[in-house]
Amino acid sequence: MDQLSRNLRWGALGALAMGGVAIGLTEFVAMGLLPEISRGLLPQAYSESPADAVAQGGWTITAYALGVVVGAPVIAAATARVPRRRLVLGLLAVFVIGTVASAVAPSFGLVLVARFVAALPHGAYFGAAGLLAATLMGPGRQARGYAVVLSGLTAANIVGVPLITRLGQTAGWRVAYLVIAAVFLITLAAVRILVPEVAATPGGSPAGELRALRTPRVWLAAATATAGFAGFFAVYSYLAPVTTEVAGLSAGTVPWVLVAMGLGMAVGNALGGWLADRDLRRATLAGFAAAIAAIVVFALIADTTAGLFLGAFLAGGTSLFVGPALQARLIDVAPSAQLMGAAVSQSALNLANSLGAALGGLVIARGLGYLAPAWVGVALVAVGLCLAAAGFAGERRGPTGTVNSNAQCIVDADDRGLPVTR
């Protein structure tokens, strides 16, 4: 990629990040519009008990997350030999079709099916686009390459999700999803024009990608990401009812709370990508510890206006801080199957989405209130922290000075026993 000019390079990165924006919209708008979706698809249940209907409506979030979990490894294995740009274009086309289907499906059951189908390319997109971005960024900047693509998610949460949420509240949630489908279509055109072709990994094969799933470290890293991010999604999934029912604010305030969380996510993602390229272990463990503290703060102060906005900012920032580190971690433990490693990362994050939304809905349905999912989140992130610590401790018992083949740097230990790159 050395032949690309600076402007062309950043144009290509911007197109890939735009895909992250569109994916952020299709995934996270459901959380802000959950009351509207539940009322529209489950009118009788909503009239009898809004809380029960919202808890049931949470399955639209779960269905999307499960689609990511299923689609990511399957598509990664099946497309091991497909050039990355061509793969990204195909995945974006599926996004367009699936999102339109989500907007026009007439019943709750069919919407669940459409959300599942629309989610199938999600993990593979972040895997392929992340690898493209890492190649464009150059050696030693792998985590920042993924952070560029993930920045689309943060941009979506700062601007797009609040705007589309407001649109859905006024014009209907189906209109909101048709607009999101248009964003995917624009992204497809931008990628086709701006992103150069990159060959698939030399020697790549479906069997080679699947072999990565035999590595225990891959499963441990995936479990770490799943548990840790499930805590964040337990909070995020029910942010709308916390705003209206706990803090007592209007539905029109929900988009602004989403802006606060999106700003936190943007700051956390940028700082997390920078630190992960320097000290992966420290970025992971510190990120999880900070996320626990932030969600505790959210649970304690979200019943006030100022507390809700501050808590949302902190929860978003600390959760996304660890995102680039976890993505780089899964690539690192599967060096011969990078697309699978990146895709498994997205499967793990969206299994977290499903788990967080489901457990959050469970405690709400039991009458524990809309802040109860935050305490579930604290416990889940604590599990993620323990798994991360166990994974790094196991590696430190092995030989020091191992080579990180993806970042092309040497990992050693400093005088405090923490890994550093040089």
N, C-alpha and C positions, 0 to 999 in steps of 0.2 A: 504493500500500500504506500510505499515511499513516493511513488510517482504522483499521488494525488496532491493537489494544492491544498493549502489550509482551508480555503473557502469550500472547496468540494468535499473535503473530509468532514467538516462540521455540518455541511448540508446533508450528507449521508447520515451522520449521527442524528441530526434533527429529525429526519424522516423515520428512522428507527424508533426514536423517542416518541414520535407522534403515535406510533402503534401502541406504546405504553399508555399514552393519553386515552386512546379509544378503549383499550382494555380496562383501564381504570374506570372509565365511564360505565361500560357495560356491567362491570362487576359491582362497583360501589354505589351506583345510583339506586340500586335495589334497596340498600340500607336506609337511605334518606327517604325513599318513597314507600317503605314497607307498610305504613298505615294505609296509604292510597291503594297500593297493590292488593292488600288484604281486603279492604272495603270493596274494591271493584270485582275481585274474583271470588270472594266469600261473603257476599252481602248478608245472608241470613245469619251466619256465625258472628259476623261483625256487629249486627244489630243486637244480638243476645249478649255477647261479651267481647268487646274490642280487644282485651288482653289475650283471650284465647285465640281470636282470629289472627292477631299479629304473630302470636307464637306459631300458629299453623302456617301463616304466610312466610315465616322464616325458612320454610322448605324451599322456596324459590332461590334463596341464597345457598342453601345446602346442595340443591340440585346442580347449580353452576359449579360449586366447588368439587363435587364428585365427578363432574364431567372433566375437569382439569386433571384430577387424580388418575382417571382412566386414560384419558387421551395422551397425556404427556409421555409416559414411557412407551406406549404402543406406537405413536407417531415417530418418536425418536428412533426406535429400532427399525421401523419400516422405511425411514428416509435417510438412513446412514450414508448412502451414496449420492444423495440429491444435493446439488450445489445450493449453498445457503440462501442466496438471494431468491432463487427459484422457489425454494421451500417457503420462504417468508411470504412471497406473493400468493402462493397457493393457500397458505393458512389465513391470510387476510381475506381472501375470497370466501372461505368458509365462515369467517366471522360475519361478513356482510349478510350471507344467507341466514345464518342462525339468529342474528339479532333481529332481522326483519320478521322471521318466524315467531320470535318471542313477542314482538309487538302486535302481531295479528292473530295469534292463537286464541280461540274463543273461550276456552275453559281452563280451570286451574290445573287439571291434569296435563293438558296439552302444553300449557305454559311451562310446566315442570320439564316435560320432554324437550321443548325447544331450548330452555335454559341449559339443559344437559348437553345437547348437541352443540349449541353455541360455544360452550366451554371447551370442547375437545381440542381445539388448536391452541389454547391459551398457553399451556406449559411449553409446548414445542416452539411457539413464537418467541417466548423469552429466552429459550435455550438457543435457537438459531440466531435471533437478533442480538443476543448478548455475545455470542461468539463472533459475529460480524463486527460489533462495536469494539470488542477487545482487540480484534485484528487491526481495526482502523486506529485505535489508540496507541498500539505498539507494545513491545515487551515491557514487563515490569509495571504495567498500568491496568492489569486485568480487572481488579475490583472496581476501578474507576470507569472502565468500559461498561461493566454491568450497571454501575450507578447511573450512567448516562441513560440507558434504556429504562431503568427503574425511575429515573427522574420524570418520565412521562406519567407514571402513576401519581407522583407527588403534584405535578402540574395539574393533573386531572382533579385532584382533591382540593387544590387551592382555588381553581377557577371553574373548571368544567363541571365537576360534580355539584357544587352549589347552584350553578346556573341551570343545569339540566334538572336538578331536583326542583328548583323553583318553577321551571317550565312544566314539569310533571304535576306539580301541585295545582297549577292554574289551567293547563290545557289537557291534562290527563297523562297517566304514566305510559300509555301506549304511544302517544306522540313523542314523549321523551326518548323511547327506544328507537323510533324511526329516525330521529335526529342522530342518535348514536350510530346507527347503521350508515348514515351519510358520512360521518367522521371516518369510519372504517374504509369507506370507498375512496375518500380523499387521500387517506394514508396509503392505500394500495397504489394510487397514481403517483404519489410522491416517492415511494420506494422504487417503483419501476423506473422513474426518471433519474433519481439521484444516487441510488446505492449501486456500487460496482459489484460484479459477480465475484464470489469467493468459492473456491472448490471445496468439496466435502473433505473431511479428514482423510489423508492418504491411507489406504489400506482399510478404511472403515467398512463395516459390514453389519447387518442386523445381528449376527451372532456375536460380533465383537462388542456392540453396544449392550446387548443383553448380558454379556459376561460381567459387566460392571455391577449387576445386581447380585452377583455372588459374593461381593466384597462386604464383609461385616461392617467396615468403617463407613461405607455408603449408607447402610441401613441405620447406623447409629447417628450419622449426621442428619439423615432425613427425619429420624424420630426427634432429634433435638430441635430442628426447625418446626416440625409439626406442633410439638408441645409448647414451644416458646411463642409462636405466632397465634396459636389458638387463644391464648390469653388476650392478645390485642383484639382479635376478631370477636371475642365475647363482649368486649366493650363497644367496638365499632358497630356491630350488627344492630344494637338497640340504642344507638345514640339519639335517634329521632324521638322515641317515647320518653327517654330520660329528659330530653329538652322540654317536651310539652307536658308530661305528667309529673315529673319530679321537680324540675326547676320552675314549672308553671309558666313557661314562655309560649309564645304563639308558634304555630307551624311555620310562619314566615321566618322565624329565627333559626330554624334547622339548617338552612344553607350557610348561615354565618358561622354556626358552630362547626360545620364541615370545613369552612375556610380555615378556622383556627387549627383544626386537626391537620389539614393539608399543609399549612405553613410549617407546623411542627415536623411533619413527614419530610418536607423539602430540606429543612435544616438538618434533620437527623440523617437522611440519605447522603447528603453531600459530605458531612463530617465522617459518617461511617465508612464511605468508600475511600476517603483519604487515609483514615487510620488503618483500615483493613489491609491496604497495600503495604503498610509499614509494620504492623504487628497484628496478625490475624487473631491470635489467642486473646490478646488484651481487648481488641474491638468486640469480640464475641462475648466474653465474660462480663466486661463492663457494661455492654449494651443490655444484656439480660438483667443484671442487677439494677440498672437504672430504670428499666421497664417495670420491674416489680414495684419499686418505690413510686413511680409515676401513676401506676394504676391504683395503688393504695390511696394516693392523694386524690385521684379522681373520685374514688368511691366515697371518700370522706367529705368532699367539698362540692360535688356536682349538683347539690340541691340549691345552690345559689347561682345567680347569673355569672358573677365574676369567677366563681369556682368552676363552673361548667366550662367556660372558655379556657381558663388556665389548665384545667385538668385535661381537656381535649388536646390542647397544644402539647402538653408534656407526654401524654400517652402516645400520640402520633409520632412525636420526635424520637422518643426512646425506642419505640418499636421498629421504626424504619432505620434507625442507626445501625442495627445489627443485620439488616437485610443484605447489603453487599458482602458482608463477611460470611454469611451463611451460604450465599450463592457461590462465592469463591471457594469456600470450604468443600462444597460438594464437587466442584470441578477438580479440586486438588486431590480428593480421595479417589477419583476415577479418571486418571490422566490419559488412559487409552480409549476412553469413551466420553469425550467432553460433552457431546450433545445430550447423551443420556444423563450425565451428571447434572447439567443445567436443567434438563426437563424434570428430573426427579426433585430438584429443588422447588420447582413450581408445583409439582404434585404435593410435596410436603406442605407448602404454604397454603394451598387450597384445601388440603385435608384439614389443615388448621382452621381455615375459614369455615368449613363444614362442621368441624368439631366444636369450635367456639360458638357458632350460631345455634347449633343443636343443644349444647349444654346450657347456653344462656336462655334459650326458649324453655328448656325443661324447668329451670328454677323459677322463671317467671310464671309458667303454668301452675306451679305448686303454690303460687300466692306469696312468694318471697319478695316481690317488688322488682322494679326495673333497674335498681342498682345491684341486685344480687349477682348478675352476670359478671360485674367487675371483680367481686371476690372470688368467683370461679376463675376469672382471668389471672388473679394473683397466684393461685395455686398452680395453674397450668404453666405460667412463665417460670415459676420456681422449679418445676419438673424439668423444663428446658435448660435452665441454668445448671442443674445437677448433671444432666446428660452431657452437656457441653464440657463441664469440668472433668467428668469421667473420661470422655474421649481424648481430651488433651493430656490428661494424666497418664493414660495408657500409652500415648505416643512418646511422652517424656521418658518412659522407662526403656524405650528402645534406643538405638544409636543416635547420637546428636550429629548435627551438621548435615542433615538430609537435604537433598536437592528438591526444590519445588519446580517441577518441570514446566508448569504452565506459566508461572511468573518469571521463570528463568533467573531465580535468585537463590541465595543460600540462606537456610534458616539455621540459626544458632541460638545460644542462650546468653543473655546478659548476666551481670553480676547479681541480679535478683532472681535468676532462674526463669525469666520470661523470654520467649522466642523473639528474636529480632531478625530483620532481613538486611542484607548488605550485598 
